Amino acid sequence: MGLFRGDGLEVRRKADMTLVTQADTSVERMLREQIAAAFPEDAILGEEEGGSHDPSGRVWIVDPIDGTANFARGVQVWATLIALQIDGQGVLGVVNAPALSERYVAVRGEGATMNDNTIRVSDVAEVRDAHVLFQELDTLLSGSYSAATQGLIADCWRPRGFGDFWAHMLVARGSAEVMLEPRLATWDLAAPQVVIEEAGGRCTTFDGGPLGHGRSMLATNGLLHDAVLARLAGS
């Protein structure tokens, strides 16, 4: 938290044109050291220092600051994401957003919490009553899913452009029903997926397949998932 809205924050662009600060690198280094000390046999995959994408065995997946652009501009919507996968299956997801005073934790088979209080997805069952969120709306509107995206915007109760981890957590805690993101990295999706699914939601790619590095992500309260998939398939 020391560099958030503080002096001396250094911001640069990576090769993929996304932002990185010294907070990203220092937080990831600290987390790697702590994980390696506690679980020396486990693999680690992180946004800033990389690692193997081989899903076999125990793999810790770290995004030191999800929402770096927000962090760099003094916007509170950023978080540290930590997940543990065993043979490709997410078994632990932690989303810690200190500037929002929110911490989400989920363990496979044990449910999900926000600040130690159990969270559940909503029971909204109709698109017309749904709060629908989008990341990279310009990409969605210019690509093959343009018609489906426009239809969801026109038909839903309320469309919004909340992005990054927070949109997924809004679905998990029942404040929104649908989140569409055209492209995510493993470290972006691993922790939120466990939280959403343990809160009763569902996560797939836009074509209903398994999530993966560089693929799309549709996160819903579960009740609306098939209806949204059908719209996407009809684009």
C-alpha positions in Angstrom: 0.0 0.0 0.0 3.0 2.3 0.5 3.3 3.2 -3.2 -0.4 3.6 -3.8 -1.0 7.3 -4.3 2.5 7.9 -3.0 5.5 9.7 -4.4 8.1 7.9 -6.4 5.9 5.4 -8.3 7.7 4.4 -11.5 5.5 3.3 -14.3 6.6 1.8 -17.6 5.1 -0.1 -20.5 5.9 -3.8 -21.1 6.3 -5.3 -24.6 2.6 -6.0 -24.7 1.9 -2.3 -23.9 0.4 -3.1 -20.5 1.7 -1.1 -17.5 4.0 -2.3 -14.8 5.3 -0.5 -11.7 8.0 -1.3 -9.1 5.1 -2.3 -6.9 4.2 -5.1 -9.3 7.7 -6.5 -9.3 8.4 -6.1 -5.6 5.1 -7.7 -4.5 5.6 -10.7 -6.8 9.1 -11.2 -5.6 7.9 -11.1 -2.0 5.1 -13.6 -2.7 7.5 -15.9 -4.6 9.9 -15.9 -1.6 7.1 -16.7 0.9 5.6 -19.5 -1.3 9.0 -21.0 -2.0 9.8 -21.0 1.7 6.6 -22.7 2.7 6.2 -25.1 -0.3 9.7 -25.6 -1.8 8.5 -28.4 -4.1 5.7 -26.4 -5.7 5.9 -24.5 -9.0 5.1 -20.8 -9.3 3.7 -18.9 -12.3 3.5 -15.1 -12.1 2.7 -12.2 -14.4 6.0 -10.4 -14.0 8.6 -13.2 -13.6 6.8 -15.9 -15.6 7.2 -19.6 -15.0 5.9 -22.8 -16.6 2.3 -23.0 -17.9 2.5 -26.8 -17.4 -0.6 -27.6 -15.3 0.7 -30.9 -13.8 1.4 -31.0 -10.1 1.0 -28.2 -7.6 1.3 -24.7 -9.2 0.8 -21.3 -7.4 -0.4 -18.6 -9.8 0.2 -15.0 -8.8 -0.9 -11.6 -10.2 0.8 -9.1 -7.9 -1.4 -6.2 -8.9 -4.4 -6.9 -11.1 -5.5 -3.5 -12.2 -2.1 -1.9 -12.5 -3.5 1.0 -14.6 -5.9 1.8 -11.8 -3.1 1.5 -9.2 -0.9 3.9 -11.2 -3.7 6.5 -11.5 -4.7 6.3 -7.8 -8.0 4.4 -8.4 -8.8 2.0 -5.6 -9.8 -0.9 -7.9 -6.8 -3.2 -7.8 -6.0 -6.4 -6.1 -3.4 -9.1 -5.5 -4.5 -12.5 -6.9 -3.2 -15.8 -5.7 -4.4 -19.2 -6.7 -3.3 -22.8 -6.2 -3.9 -25.4 -8.9 -3.3 -29.1 -8.6 -3.0 -30.9 -11.9 -4.8 -28.0 -13.6 -7.7 -27.8 -11.1 -8.1 -24.7 -9.1 -8.3 -25.5 -5.4 -7.7 -22.1 -3.7 -8.4 -18.6 -4.8 -7.5 -15.4 -2.9 -8.4 -11.9 -4.2 -7.1 -9.2 -1.8 -8.1 -5.6 -2.6 -6.7 -3.6 0.3 -7.7 -0.2 -1.1 -11.4 -1.4 -1.1 -11.0 -3.2 2.2 -12.2 -6.4 0.5 -10.6 -9.8 0.7 -12.2 -12.8 -1.1 -11.2 -16.3 -0.3 -12.4 -19.6 -1.7 -11.3 -23.2 -1.1 -12.7 -25.9 -3.5 -15.6 -27.6 -1.9 -15.8 -25.2 1.0 -17.5 -22.1 -0.5 -16.4 -18.5 -0.8 -16.2 -15.6 1.5 -15.7 -11.8 1.5 -14.1 -10.5 4.7 -15.0 -13.9 6.3 -18.6 -13.6 5.4 -20.1 -16.2 3.0 -21.0 -14.9 -0.4 -23.3 -16.4 -3.1 -24.3 -15.5 -6.6 -27.7 -14.0 -7.3 -30.8 -15.8 -8.2 -31.6 -13.6 -11.2 -32.8 -15.9 -14.0 -33.7 -13.6 -16.8 -31.4 -11.4 -19.0 -33.9 -8.5 -18.7 -33.2 -8.4 -15.0 -29.5 -8.9 -15.2 -26.6 -6.5 -14.4 -24.1 -7.3 -17.3 -20.5 -6.3 -17.1 -17.9 -6.0 -19.9 -14.2 -5.7 -20.2 -12.7 -4.4 -23.4 -16.1 -3.4 -24.8 -14.5 -2.0 -27.9 -13.0 -5.4 -28.7 -16.4 -7.1 -28.1 -18.2 -4.6 -30.3 -15.7 -4.8 -33.2 -15.3 -8.6 -33.3 -17.3 -11.7 -34.0 -19.4 -11.2 -30.9 -20.6 -7.8 -31.8 -24.2 -8.7 -32.4 -24.4 -10.7 -29.1 -22.8 -7.9 -27.1 -25.2 -5.3 -28.6 -28.1 -7.6 -27.9 -27.1 -8.0 -24.2 -26.6 -4.3 -23.8 -30.1 -3.7 -25.3 -31.9 -6.4 -23.4 -30.3 -6.5 -19.9 -31.4 -4.4 -16.9 -28.1 -2.5 -16.6 -24.8 -2.8 -18.6 -21.6 -1.5 -17.1 -17.9 -1.4 -18.0 -16.4 -2.5 -14.8 -13.3 -4.6 -15.5 -10.4 -6.6 -13.9 -11.0 -8.7 -10.8 -13.7 -6.5 -9.4 -16.2 -7.3 -12.0 -15.8 -11.0 -11.4 -16.1 -10.5 -7.6 -19.4 -8.5 -8.2 -20.7 -11.7 -9.9 -19.5 -13.9 -7.1 -21.1 -11.8 -4.4 -24.4 -11.4 -6.2 -24.1 -7.7 -7.3 -24.0 -8.6 -11.0 -25.0 -11.6 -13.0 -22.8 -11.7 -16.2 -19.2 -10.7 -16.9 -17.7 -11.0 -20.4 -14.0 -10.6 -21.1 -12.5 -11.4 -24.5 -9.0 -12.3 -23.4 -7.3 -13.2 -20.1 -4.0 -14.6 -18.9 -3.8 -17.5 -16.5 -2.9 -15.2 -13.6 -5.9 -13.0 -14.3 -8.5 -15.8 -14.2 -7.1 -18.5 -11.8 -8.1 -17.0 -8.5 -11.4 -15.3 -9.6 -12.6 -18.6 -11.2 -12.3 -20.5 -7.9 -14.2 -17.7 -6.0 -17.0 -17.5 -8.6 -17.5 -21.2 -8.8 -17.4 -21.7 -5.0 -20.0 -18.9 -4.7 -22.3 -20.9 -7.0 -21.4 -19.3 -10.4 -20.1 -20.7 -13.6 -17.1 -19.9 -15.8 -16.3 -20.9 -19.4 -15.0 -19.5 -22.6 -17.4 -17.8 -24.9 -18.0 -21.1 -26.7 -18.6 -23.0 -23.5 -15.1 -24.5 -23.3 -12.6 -24.6 -20.4 -10.7 -21.5 -19.5 -7.1 -21.1 -20.4 -4.3 -18.6 -21.1 -5.2 -16.1 -23.8 -8.8 -17.3 -24.0 -12.1 -15.6 -23.4 -14.0 -15.8 -20.1 -17.7 -15.7 -19.5 -18.6 -15.6 -15.8 -22.2 -15.8 -14.7 -24.4 -16.6 -11.7 -25.0 -20.0 -13.4 -28.7 -19.5 -14.0 -28.0 -17.3 -17.0 -25.0 -19.1 -18.4 -26.6 -21.2 -21.1 -28.8 -18.3 -22.2 -25.7 -16.1 -22.7 -23.8 -18.9 -24.4 -26.7 -19.3 -26.8 -26.5 -15.6 -27.7 -22.8 -15.8 -28.2 -23.1 -18.9 -30.4 -25.7 -17.0 -32.6 -23.3 -14.1 -33.3 
